Amino acid sequence: MENKKRQCLPVYILFCYLLSFYTGFNMSGTQFVLLDMKTEFGLSSTLMAVISSAQLISSLAMSLLFSKLLDHMDNKKVLLAGSFCSIAGALFAGFSGGPMITLVSYIISGVGSNMLLSAPFPGMAKLDPEHITLHLNRQQGALSCGAFISPLIMALLFNDIGLSWRWAYYISAIMLCIITICFLFVPSPGKPGEISEYPEETVEEKKIRKRIILTPAFLCMGICLGLYMVMEIGLLGYAKDYFMIGMNDILGASLCISIVRGGMTISRLFGERVIKNRVWMSILTMGLSGVSLLLMAIFRIPVVSLIWCGLFGLFAGPCWPTILSMGLSLDTRSSGKLSSILMIFNNIGNNLGNLLIGACVDTLGIRRAYYVAASIAILGILLLIIGVRSFRKLKKIPEGPEWLWTQQQKLERIPRLHQT
C-alpha cells in the first residue's frame, strides 16, 4: 500500500494541478464572454445574474452532499465524474440556442466544477499529508495561472481573430477532454478515509473526530475562508467599476484583474518557501491584503492603483490555501468531509461578498466600499488568533508539519555545532 502510494504521488498530484489550471481557465473564460452571450440571447442583467447564480447554487448543493460522501468515494472516480460533467456543461453552453439550455449547462457545470475543486484536497492530504500546505499553494497557483492566461487568449481569439463567444466553451471542452484521457491511465490513491498507516481508533476517539467540525478551530478557519472571499470579491468583482467610475481609466480596467491573478500565481507558487509557519502566513497575508484594499480606497489614482492591485495579488495569494490547509489538518482521515464543509463557507462568503460589496457600492460609493472590504481583514485576523488558540487546546500544531520539520532540523544542527 505504501509503495503504491509513493508511486502514484507525483503523477496524481500533477494531474490535480492540471485540473485546477483548467478550472481557473474555464472560470475566467466564461466570465469573459458573458456580455456577448447576454447580447446574442437578448437577456436582461437580472436574468443573466440568475443564470450565473445557478452554477454557484448547484456547486453549493454538491458541497452539502459531498460533506458525508467524499471520504468514502474513490478520489480518482470523483475527479473523472467532475471532468465528464464539466465537459458536458461546456458543450451544452457552446451549442446552446437560448437561455434555458444555457441555464441547464451552468447547473451541470456547477456540479462538475465543485467536484474538480473539492476532490483534489482530500486526495493530496492522503498522499502527502506532511506537505499539504505546499500542494494547496501550488494547486491554487495553477488555478490562478489558468485564470490569468485565459482572458489574454480569449481577447486574442475574439477581439483580434473574430471568433464567436461559443469557442470559449469549445476550447474548455477540448482542453479538459485531453487532460481527462491522460488522467485515465494514472493510478488511483483510493478513498481518502482509508489510510492504513493510522492505528485502529477507539470509540471515544471516533466521537471526538466527529465533533471536530463543531470546534472553534474548525469554525474559525471556515469563517476566515468566507471573509477572505468577501475581500477578494470586493476587489475582483468591482475592479472595473473602481477604475471606470470617476477615473475613466480604461487601461486600469482592462489590466487590473490580470495583474491581481498574476500576483496570486507568483505568491502561491513561491510564498510557502519564504514563510513555512502557517500561523504567521495566514495572519500576515490576511492583514496585508486588507492594507492593499485600504491603499486602493485612500490613493485612488490612475496607474498607481494598478500597483495596489499587484500588491493585493501578491499578499492575498497564499492566504486562502494556507487557511484551508489548517482546517484540513484538524482531521486528515476525514479530509473529504472537512474540505466539503469548508467549501460551503467559501461559497457563502463568495455570495455574501457580492451582495455586501455591491450594496456598499450602490449606497456608499466605490471608494467607501473598498474601506468596508479592507475592514474585513481585522475580523479575519481576530478569528485566526481565536482559531489558533483552539488548535493548541486540541493538541494540534497550527504552524504545520513543514514548520515542525524545519524546527527539528534546527535542533539537530545545534549538537553538531557544539561538537565542531
C-alpha positions as CSV (number, residue, x, y, z in Angstrom):
1,M,0.0,0.0,0.0
2,E,2.8,2.4,1.0
3,N,4.8,1.6,-2.2
4,K,1.7,2.2,-4.4
5,K,1.1,5.5,-2.6
6,R,4.6,6.6,-3.3
7,Q,4.5,5.6,-6.9
8,C,1.3,7.5,-7.7
9,L,2.1,10.5,-5.6
10,P,3.9,12.8,-8.1
11,V,1.8,11.9,-11.2
12,Y,-1.6,12.1,-9.4
13,I,-0.8,15.4,-7.7
14,L,0.4,16.8,-11.1
15,F,-3.0,16.0,-12.6
16,C,-4.7,17.7,-9.6
17,Y,-2.7,20.8,-10.6
18,L,-3.7,20.4,-14.2
19,L,-7.4,20.1,-13.4
20,S,-7.1,23.2,-11.2
21,F,-5.4,25.1,-14.1
22,Y,-8.4,24.1,-16.3
23,T,-10.8,25.2,-13.6
24,G,-9.2,28.7,-13.4
25,F,-9.0,28.9,-17.2
26,N,-12.7,27.9,-17.6
27,M,-13.9,30.3,-14.9
28,S,-12.2,33.3,-16.4
29,G,-13.1,32.3,-20.0
30,T,-16.8,32.1,-19.2
31,Q,-16.7,35.4,-17.4
32,F,-15.0,37.0,-20.4
33,V,-17.9,36.0,-22.8
34,L,-20.9,36.7,-20.5
35,L,-21.6,40.1,-22.2
36,D,-21.5,38.6,-25.7
37,M,-23.8,35.8,-24.6
38,K,-26.2,38.2,-23.0
39,T,-26.3,40.4,-26.2
40,E,-26.9,37.5,-28.5
41,F,-29.7,36.0,-26.5
42,G,-31.2,39.4,-25.6
43,L,-31.1,38.7,-21.9
44,S,-31.7,41.3,-19.1
45,S,-29.0,41.8,-16.5
46,T,-31.3,40.2,-13.9
47,L,-31.8,37.0,-16.0
48,M,-28.1,36.8,-16.7
49,A,-27.4,37.0,-13.0
50,V,-29.9,34.2,-12.3
51,I,-28.2,32.0,-14.9
52,S,-24.8,32.8,-13.4
53,S,-26.0,32.1,-9.9
54,A,-27.3,28.6,-11.0
55,Q,-23.7,27.4,-11.2
56,L,-23.0,28.7,-7.6
57,I,-26.2,27.2,-6.2
58,S,-25.6,23.7,-7.8
59,S,-22.0,23.9,-6.5
60,L,-23.2,24.7,-3.0
61,A,-25.7,21.8,-3.2
62,M,-22.8,19.4,-4.2
63,S,-20.8,20.6,-1.2
64,L,-23.6,19.7,1.1
65,L,-23.9,16.3,-0.5
66,F,-20.2,15.6,-0.5
67,S,-19.7,16.5,3.1
68,K,-20.7,13.0,4.1
69,L,-19.7,11.1,0.9
70,L,-16.3,12.3,-0.2
71,D,-14.3,10.3,2.3
72,H,-16.0,7.1,1.2
73,M,-15.6,7.5,-2.6
74,D,-12.6,6.7,-4.8
75,N,-10.9,10.1,-5.3
76,K,-10.0,9.4,-8.9
77,K,-13.6,8.4,-9.8
78,V,-14.9,11.7,-8.3
79,L,-12.4,13.7,-10.4
80,L,-13.4,11.8,-13.5
81,A,-17.1,12.4,-12.8
82,G,-16.4,16.1,-12.3
83,S,-14.5,16.2,-15.6
84,F,-17.3,14.5,-17.5
85,C,-19.9,16.9,-16.0
86,S,-17.7,19.9,-16.9
87,I,-17.2,18.7,-20.4
88,A,-20.9,18.1,-20.8
89,G,-21.7,21.6,-19.3
90,A,-19.2,23.3,-21.7
91,L,-20.7,21.5,-24.8
92,F,-24.2,22.4,-23.8
93,A,-23.3,26.0,-23.3
94,G,-21.3,26.1,-26.6
95,F,-24.2,24.7,-28.7
96,S,-26.9,26.5,-26.7
97,G,-29.6,28.2,-28.7
98,G,-31.3,30.1,-25.8
99,P,-31.3,30.9,-22.1
100,M,-33.0,27.6,-20.9
101,I,-30.2,25.4,-22.4
102,T,-27.6,27.8,-21.0
103,L,-29.2,27.5,-17.6
104,V,-29.1,23.7,-17.7
105,S,-25.4,23.9,-18.9
106,Y,-24.5,26.1,-15.9
107,I,-26.2,23.8,-13.5
108,I,-24.2,20.8,-14.9
109,S,-21.0,22.9,-14.9
110,G,-21.6,23.8,-11.3
111,V,-21.8,20.1,-10.3
112,G,-18.6,19.4,-12.2
113,S,-16.6,22.4,-11.0
114,N,-17.4,21.5,-7.4
115,M,-16.0,18.0,-7.9
116,L,-12.9,19.4,-9.5
117,L,-12.4,21.9,-6.8
118,S,-13.2,19.8,-3.7
119,A,-11.9,16.3,-4.6
120,P,-8.1,17.2,-5.0
121,F,-7.8,18.4,-1.4
122,P,-8.5,15.0,0.3
123,G,-6.6,13.2,-2.4
124,M,-3.5,15.2,-1.8
125,A,-4.0,15.2,2.0
126,K,-4.0,11.3,1.9
127,L,-1.0,11.0,-0.5
128,D,1.3,13.6,1.2
129,P,-0.1,15.0,4.5
130,E,3.3,16.4,5.5
131,H,3.4,18.8,2.6
132,I,-0.3,19.6,2.2
133,T,0.2,23.4,2.5
134,L,2.8,23.3,-0.3
135,H,0.5,21.3,-2.5
136,L,-2.5,23.5,-1.8
137,N,-0.5,26.6,-2.7
138,R,0.8,25.0,-5.9
139,Q,-2.7,23.8,-6.8
140,Q,-4.2,27.3,-6.2
141,G,-1.2,28.8,-8.1
142,A,-2.2,26.6,-11.0
143,L,-5.8,27.8,-10.8
144,S,-4.6,31.4,-10.7
145,C,-2.3,30.8,-13.6
146,G,-5.2,29.5,-15.7
147,A,-7.4,32.4,-14.6
148,F,-4.6,34.8,-15.6
149,I,-3.9,33.3,-19.1
150,S,-7.5,32.7,-20.1
151,P,-8.5,36.4,-20.6
152,L,-5.4,37.0,-22.7
153,I,-6.1,34.1,-25.0
154,M,-9.8,35.0,-25.2
155,A,-9.0,38.6,-26.1
156,L,-6.7,37.4,-28.9
157,L,-9.3,34.9,-30.3
158,F,-12.4,37.1,-30.1
159,N,-11.1,40.7,-30.5
160,D,-8.3,40.1,-33.0
161,I,-9.3,36.9,-34.9
162,G,-13.0,37.4,-34.5
163,L,-14.2,34.0,-33.3
164,S,-17.6,33.6,-31.7
165,W,-18.0,33.6,-27.9
166,R,-19.1,29.9,-28.2
167,W,-15.4,29.0,-28.8
168,A,-14.7,29.8,-25.2
169,Y,-16.7,26.7,-24.3
170,Y,-15.4,24.6,-27.2
171,I,-11.8,25.3,-26.1
172,S,-12.6,24.5,-22.5
173,A,-14.2,21.2,-23.5
174,I,-11.3,20.2,-25.8
175,M,-8.7,21.1,-23.1
176,L,-10.5,19.0,-20.4
177,C,-11.0,16.1,-22.8
178,I,-7.2,15.9,-23.4
179,I,-6.5,16.1,-19.6
180,T,-9.2,13.5,-18.8
181,I,-8.0,10.9,-21.3
182,C,-4.4,11.2,-19.9
183,F,-5.8,11.0,-16.3
184,L,-7.5,7.7,-17.1
185,F,-4.1,6.0,-17.0
186,V,-3.0,7.4,-13.6
187,P,-3.2,5.1,-10.6
188,S,-5.9,6.0,-8.1
189,P,-5.0,6.9,-4.5
190,G,-8.2,5.2,-3.3
191,K,-10.7,6.5,-0.8
192,P,-9.4,9.4,1.4
193,G,-11.0,7.9,4.5
194,E,-8.9,4.7,4.1
195,I,-5.4,5.4,5.4
196,S,-3.8,2.2,6.5
197,E,-0.9,3.9,8.3
198,Y,-3.1,5.1,11.1
199,P,-3.8,2.7,14.1
200,E,-7.3,1.5,14.9
201,E,-9.4,4.1,16.7
202,T,-11.3,3.6,19.9
203,V,-15.0,4.5,20.2
204,E,-14.1,7.7,22.1
205,E,-11.6,8.8,19.5
206,K,-14.2,8.4,16.8
207,K,-16.6,10.5,18.7
208,I,-14.0,13.3,19.1
209,R,-13.3,13.2,15.4
210,K,-16.9,13.5,14.5
211,R,-17.2,16.6,16.7
212,I,-14.2,18.3,15.1
213,I,-16.4,20.3,12.8
214,L,-18.0,22.0,15.8
215,T,-14.8,23.1,17.4
216,P,-13.8,26.8,17.4
217,A,-10.6,25.9,15.5
218,F,-12.6,24.5,12.5
219,L,-15.4,27.1,12.6
220,C,-12.8,29.9,12.7
221,M,-11.0,28.5,9.7
222,G,-14.3,28.2,7.8
223,I,-15.4,31.7,8.6
224,C,-12.0,33.1,7.7
225,L,-12.2,31.4,4.3
226,G,-15.6,33.1,3.8
227,L,-14.2,36.5,4.9
228,Y,-11.2,36.2,2.6
229,M,-13.6,35.6,-0.3
230,V,-15.5,38.8,0.7
231,M,-12.3,40.7,0.3
232,E,-11.3,39.0,-3.0
233,I,-14.8,39.6,-4.5
234,G,-14.6,43.2,-3.2
235,L,-11.6,43.7,-5.5
236,L,-12.2,41.4,-8.4
237,G,-16.0,41.8,-8.7
238,Y,-15.9,45.6,-8.8
239,A,-12.4,46.3,-10.1
240,K,-13.7,47.6,-13.4
241,D,-16.2,49.9,-11.6
242,Y,-13.3,51.1,-9.4
243,F,-11.2,52.2,-12.4
244,M,-14.0,53.5,-14.7
245,I,-16.4,55.3,-12.3
246,G,-14.8,58.7,-11.6
247,M,-11.4,57.9,-13.0
248,N,-12.4,56.7,-16.5
249,D,-9.1,54.7,-16.5
250,I,-9.6,52.3,-19.5
251,L,-6.1,50.8,-19.2
252,G,-6.6,50.1,-15.5
253,A,-10.0,48.5,-16.1
254,S,-8.6,46.2,-18.7
255,L,-5.4,45.1,-16.8
256,C,-6.5,45.1,-13.1
257,I,-7.8,41.5,-12.9
258,S,-4.9,40.0,-14.9
259,I,-2.4,41.8,-12.6
260,V,-4.2,40.5,-9.5
261,R,-4.2,37.0,-10.8
262,G,-0.6,37.2,-11.9
263,G,0.4,38.3,-8.4
264,M,-1.5,35.5,-6.9
265,T,0.1,33.0,-9.2
266,I,3.6,34.1,-8.1
267,S,3.0,34.2,-4.4
268,R,1.1,30.9,-4.3
269,L,3.9,29.1,-6.1
270,F,6.8,30.6,-4.1
271,G,5.3,32.1,-0.9
272,E,5.4,28.9,1.1
273,R,9.2,28.7,0.7
274,V,9.5,32.1,2.3
275,I,7.3,31.6,5.4
276,K,6.7,27.9,6.4
277,N,4.8,28.9,9.6
278,R,1.1,28.7,8.7
279,V,0.0,30.8,11.6
280,W,2.2,33.8,10.6
281,M,1.5,33.2,6.9
282,S,-2.3,33.3,7.4
283,I,-2.2,36.4,9.7
284,L,0.3,38.4,7.6
285,T,-1.4,37.7,4.3
286,M,-4.9,38.4,5.7
287,G,-3.7,41.7,7.2
288,L,-1.6,42.9,4.2
289,S,-4.5,42.1,1.8
290,G,-6.6,44.4,3.9
291,V,-3.9,47.1,3.8
292,S,-3.7,46.8,0.0
293,L,-7.5,47.4,-0.2
294,L,-7.1,50.3,2.1
295,L,-4.5,51.8,-0.1
296,M,-6.9,51.5,-3.1
297,A,-9.5,53.3,-1.1
298,I,-7.2,56.2,0.0
299,F,-5.0,56.7,-3.0
300,R,-7.3,56.2,-6.0
301,I,-5.0,57.4,-8.8
302,P,-4.8,56.1,-12.4
303,V,-1.8,53.7,-12.9
304,V,-0.8,53.9,-9.2
305,S,-3.9,51.9,-8.3
306,L,-2.6,49.1,-10.5
307,I,0.3,48.8,-8.1
308,W,-2.2,48.3,-5.3
309,C,-3.9,45.6,-7.3
310,G,-0.5,43.9,-7.8
311,L,0.2,44.1,-4.1
312,F,-3.2,42.6,-3.2
313,G,-2.4,39.7,-5.6
314,L,1.0,39.1,-4.0
315,F,-0.2,39.3,-0.4
316,A,-3.6,37.6,-0.8
317,G,-2.3,34.6,-2.9
318,P,-1.2,32.3,-0.1
319,C,-3.9,33.3,2.3
320,W,-6.8,31.1,1.1
321,P,-4.8,27.8,0.6
322,T,-3.0,28.3,4.0
323,I,-6.2,28.7,5.9
324,L,-7.7,25.7,4.0
325,S,-4.7,23.5,4.9
326,M,-5.0,24.5,8.6
327,G,-8.7,23.4,8.5
328,L,-7.9,20.1,6.8
329,S,-5.1,19.3,9.2
330,L,-7.5,19.0,12.1
331,D,-8.5,15.5,10.8
332,T,-6.7,14.0,7.8
333,R,-8.8,10.9,8.0
334,S,-11.9,13.0,7.2
335,S,-10.3,15.4,4.8
336,G,-13.1,14.9,2.3
337,K,-15.8,15.9,4.7
338,L,-13.8,18.8,6.1
339,S,-13.0,20.1,2.6
340,S,-16.6,19.9,1.5
341,I,-17.8,21.8,4.6
342,L,-15.0,24.4,4.2
343,M,-16.1,24.9,0.5
344,I,-19.6,25.7,1.9
345,F,-18.1,28.5,4.0
346,N,-16.2,29.6,0.9
347,N,-19.3,29.7,-1.4
348,I,-21.3,31.5,1.2
349,G,-18.5,34.1,1.5
350,N,-18.4,34.4,-2.3
351,N,-22.2,35.1,-2.5
352,L,-22.3,37.4,0.6
353,G,-19.3,39.3,-0.8
354,N,-21.2,40.0,-4.0
355,L,-24.2,41.2,-2.1
356,L,-22.4,43.2,0.6
357,I,-19.8,45.0,-1.6
358,G,-22.4,45.5,-4.3
359,A,-24.8,47.1,-1.8
360,C,-21.9,49.3,-0.4
361,V,-21.0,50.4,-4.0
362,D,-24.7,51.4,-4.6
363,T,-25.2,53.2,-1.2
364,L,-21.7,54.5,-0.2
365,G,-19.8,54.8,-3.5
366,I,-17.0,52.7,-4.9
367,R,-14.2,54.3,-2.7
368,R,-16.1,53.8,0.6
369,A,-17.0,50.2,-0.4
370,Y,-13.3,49.5,-0.5
371,Y,-12.9,50.7,3.1
372,V,-15.6,48.2,4.0
373,A,-13.8,45.4,2.2
374,A,-10.5,46.4,3.9
375,S,-12.0,46.3,7.3
376,I,-12.9,42.6,6.8
377,A,-9.2,41.8,7.4
378,I,-9.4,43.0,11.0
379,L,-12.2,40.5,11.8
380,G,-10.3,37.8,9.9
381,I,-7.1,38.3,12.0
382,L,-9.1,38.1,15.2
383,L,-10.8,34.9,14.2
384,L,-7.4,33.4,13.1
385,I,-6.0,34.2,16.6
386,I,-9.0,32.5,18.3
387,G,-8.7,29.5,16.0
388,V,-5.0,29.1,16.7
389,R,-5.7,29.0,20.5
390,S,-8.4,26.4,19.9
391,F,-5.8,24.4,17.9
392,R,-3.5,24.3,20.9
393,K,-6.3,23.2,23.2
394,L,-7.0,20.3,20.8
395,K,-3.2,19.5,21.0
396,K,-2.9,20.2,17.2
397,I,0.0,22.1,15.6
398,P,-1.4,25.0,13.7
399,E,2.0,26.0,12.4
400,G,2.0,22.9,10.1
401,P,4.3,19.9,9.6
402,E,6.7,21.8,7.2
403,W,7.4,24.3,10.0
404,L,7.8,21.5,12.6
405,W,10.2,19.6,10.4
406,T,12.3,22.8,9.9
407,Q,12.4,23.3,13.7
408,Q,13.5,19.7,14.2
409,Q,16.3,20.2,11.7
410,K,17.5,23.3,13.5
411,L,17.5,21.4,16.8
412,E,19.6,18.6,15.2
413,R,22.1,21.1,14.0
414,I,22.8,22.6,17.5
415,P,24.7,19.5,18.9
416,R,26.7,19.2,15.7
417,L,27.8,22.8,16.0
418,H,28.9,22.2,19.6
419,Q,30.8,19.2,18.6
420,T,32.8,21.1,15.9
